[in-house]
Amino acid sequence: MSTEVVAQVVVRPIRDSDVEALGRVHATCWHETYDHLISKAALENLSPRRMAELWSHMASRGEEYRQFAALVDGEIVGFVGSGPARDEDAPRERELNFIYVLDAYHGTGIGKKLFDAAVGDEAVYLWVAADNPRAHRFYERNGFALDGATQRQPFLGEEIDEVRFVR
C-alpha cells in the first residue's frame, strides 16, 4: 500500500449497519495479530459471525465511548475504540480499548488516523500484548511509554501477557 491510500481513507463513527463488516475485519485482524500468541485451535473458534455479535452490543455504547471505522473504497479496513478507564488503579481517566488495521494496510497511516479520531492528544493508557513489537513501536511513536504494569488476560479460552502503556 502507498501513502495514496491514506488520502483515500474515510474515518467515521461506527454505525449499527457496520456490525457484519466489523465482525469480518475484527476476526481477520485477530488472526493476523495473535496467531503467534495463542493456539491454532483457539483461533479456529473465532468466527466473523461471533465477532459481529460482539459488535452488535458495542456499536450502541454511550457517548463516553468513541468508536470509529476506517474505510477504503467503501470497505472497512480498521477500527478503534476508547472509553472510560476500566481498571481500578487506572493511571488515566481514559483508555484506548482497541485499535486494529488489516495487515495489508499497515504502514499507510490509517492506524494514526484512527488513533487521532479516538484519543487525539488526550492523556490515555492502554494494554497491549507483551509480544507485539509492531504495536509497541506504534504507541511509542505516538508518545506512549511503558509504565511497568503487567497482567495476564484471558483470551479465547487461553491467556496472553499484556503490558501497559501510558501517555
Phi, psi and omega in degrees: 000151181246175177293344176302328179298321181299321179294332182268351184287143173243125175251123183216161177301147177292141179245158176304325182288355181273351193302320180294313180295319178297321177300316179296312183293319180298312180300316180297314180299320179294321176298315182293326186272321192251006184299335179268355184253335180226166186291155176300323180299318179296317180292330179294336177281351181273124181229154175303325180296315179299318180290325177297322177298319176300315181293332179296334175274321184286330184295338183253022177297164182287178184298336182288350176259135177246114182230127184228152174244147173253129181240138173236125183054037177080000181252136178290128180239355179187169181201162183211155175207140174225160181193188178300148179304139180260343184271142177298321182259034185302134179281348179219163179282337181244150180232137169277110186280323182193151171207124180222139175225136177306141181311320183299342182250007175296142177082006182263350184096357181294320178301318179295319178297318178296313180305311181298324180294323185274327184228342180053231180261010183297154171281117183219171173225169179202159173250139180217151178306134180301324181259065177215070186301326179297315178295320179301315179297320178301312182293321177298319177298335181259023171088011180269155174220148174297141178250005177094349180283140177225159175204157172253123186244136172296140181207111178053041177084000177237198178224147173231152176272135180235153175237155183253133174251144181227144174224000000 
